[in-house]
Amino acid sequence: MVSAPPSNVATRSAEQRVLLCNISWQSYGQILTALGERRSARLTYFNGCLEIMTPLEDHESSSSRIDQFINVVTEEMNQGLKSLQSTRLNKSEL
């Protein structure tokens, strides 16, 4: 018998990842369209492999810190920076 954790114990859901291989660029586009723009899952496509991930809060927090660090470094070096974050490059060869 499995019981629920005590109420004073913090629980975290595990990051979920699925990797699908032999996916065509066209199928990837259809999946993106079906899921819509307001999805919580992150999709990454490379060389016929599609990774679908639901990030945890820790992942988002780390991503934000890395972004802030890069902004500070490039500003100190007087380098221009253009943030594209979740921009999808719509070219299969990329």
URPE-V616585 format. One line per field, one symbol per residue. psi: psi as a letter, one per 20 degrees, with the letter a starting at -180 (. if undefined). A space follows every 10 residues. Layout:
psi: ???
//
This chain:
psi: ppqqqqijpp qpqqpppppp rlpqhghghh ggghhrhlqi qpppppljpp pppoqrhhgh gggggggggh ggghghjlpq popiekppol phi.
//
